[in-house]
């Protein structure tokens, strides 16, 4: 696993999200989780991840 996902070596967070591009390489990462109870932070997280995924899908 470490050869395929070196970003995860010694990663000390949970959860961790790795978003691959169409080429199979990790294009974005997100550490942690902001649940609905965090209010504005949750909205920002959803917007950021949605934008990243839409951008990668458009490539």
N, C-alpha and C positions, 0 to 999 in steps of 0.2 A: 504494500500500500504506500509506503513512504516514497518509493520511486515514482509512483503515479501522482501522488498528491503531497509534494514536499511542503506545501503551505500548512499542512496539518501536523507537522512534526513539532512536538512540544507545545501544541496549542492548548491553552488553559482557559477555555471558555465553553459554555454550553448554553443554548445550542449554537452550532456554527453552520452556516449555510455557504455552500460553494456553488457558484453559478457558472457552468461551462458554456463556452461558445460552440458554434457549429463545428469548429476544428477540434473539439474535445479538450482544449486547454481551459484552465480556470481563468475566467475573465473578470469575476467579481467575487468578493467574499463579504459576509455579514456576520458579525459576532454578537451573540446575545439575542434577547427578545424583548420587545416593548409591547406588552399586552394592551388591550383596550382601556384598562384602568389607568394607563399612563397618559391618556388624553392625547394631547398634541404630538407627543413623541411617537405614539402608535400611528397616527396619520402620516407623519413624516417618513416613518419606516416603510409603510405600505406604498407611499408615493415613490420613494427611492427605489425599492425593489421592483415595482411595476415598471418604472421608467427603464431600469436596467434590462429587464427581461424583454420589453417591447423593442428596445434598441438592438439587442442581440438577435431577436427574431427577424428584424428588418434587414439584417446583413445577408 
